[in-house]
Amino acid sequence: MSKKFLLTEKMREELLSTFKAAQELALEKQDIVSADYYGIMVKHLVDLKAVNKRDYKEVKPIVLKDTFNFSQKISPKMTLKETLTWLLEQDDMTPDEKFDLYYEERERIREAKGSRSFKKLLKELKIDPSDS
């Protein structure tokens, strides 16, 4: 999908003179590839047609409304696997939102169980992991 930009006549003239100068420098250095590129840019700038202000329709940015809080839909009684299945079925969520919710639920379950990481367990027992 290409974006369209409004270019003023002054900007077009400045670009045209810049690309013409760059094309001349490339030809002096016998850089044919760059000279052809700048020639194409000059040709397109010359062929560029003016747009009437009334014909130009300004595109307004899309304003996204606040997203629905999906964490209300996740039941605290759901297992992590059920949560994952439910999240994969959601079409109106981005992958990032799905991941965030899954991670939050995973951490909530982990904290509820009182589990801790292996490194944390070793630290609590005052065992140096490099000794084992």
N, C-alpha and C positions, 0 to 999 in steps of 0.2 A: 504494500500500500504506500503510495507516494503522497507526500505532503505538498500543499501548494502554499507559496508565500507571495505576498504582495511586494513588488519591487517598484520603487519610485523611479522616475525618469533620470534623476540625478544619480541614483545608485547604479542604474543600468549604464549610463555614460561612463562613470568611474570604472566599473568592471570592464567595459569595452576597451577603454584606453589601457587599463592594466594588462589585459590579456593580449592586446595588440603588441604592447612593449615586450611582454614575456615571449611572444612568438618571434619577434625580431631578434631578441637575444638568443633564443634557441637556434634560430637559423644561422646566426653569426658563429655559434659554437658547433655548428653542423650536427645538432641534436635533432634529427628528423622526427623521432617519436614524440618528443615534447612539443615540437613545432606543430605537428599534426593535431595533437591534443588541444593546444591553445587555439589553433585554427578552427577546430570544431566548436570550441566555446565562443569564439568571436562570431561564427556563423549563426549560432543559436541566439546570441544576444542581439544580433542585427535583425533576425527574423522574429524576435519577440514582439508580440502585438500588445498594444495598450488595452487596459481593461477599464471600462467606465465604472465609476464608483457605484452607480446604481445596479450594474450587472454583477458586481462583486458581492457575494454573500459571505458574510463573516461567520465562521463556524464557532459556535459557543462551546466551551469545554463542558464535558459531562460532569455533573455534580452527583457524586454518589451519596446516597442517604446512609445514615448510620446503619451498620450491619447488625443483623439479628444476633443476639447473644445465644450461640448454640450450646454453650455449656449448661444452659437451663434444660436442654433436651437430654443431656447425658444423665442417666439415672445413677446415683451412687451405688446401686446394687448391681450394675452391669459389670461384667468381667472385662478385663482389658481386651480380650479377643472380641467380645460382643461390641465394645466401643469401636474397635478398629473396623469391624464389619459395617457398623452403622455409619461411620465416617466415610468409608469407601462408597457407600450408596448415595451420599449427598452430592448432588450435581451443582448446587448453587454456592458451593464453597471452593475457594482456591486451594491448591495443594499446600500452600504455606499455612493457611488457616487450619486445614485438616491436621497438619503436622503439629502445629502449636497446641491444638486441643488434645491431640493424642499424648503429647509430651506432658502437658499439664495434668491429664488424667493419670498417666503413668507415675508421675511424681506424687500425686495425691494418694494413690494406692500404696506406693512405696513408703510414704511417711506414715500412713495408717497402720501398716504392718510393723513399723518401727525398724525396718531393715536399714542397713548401712553398707557402705562400700567396703571392699576388702582392705583398701589402704587405711580407711578410717578405723576399721577393726584392729589392724596391726598397730596403729598409732595409739589406740586406747589401751592395748595390751603392752605397750612400750616395747614392741618388737621392731627392730630395724629391718625393712624389707630387703636390704642388700645382704643381710646375714643369711637369709634363707635360700 
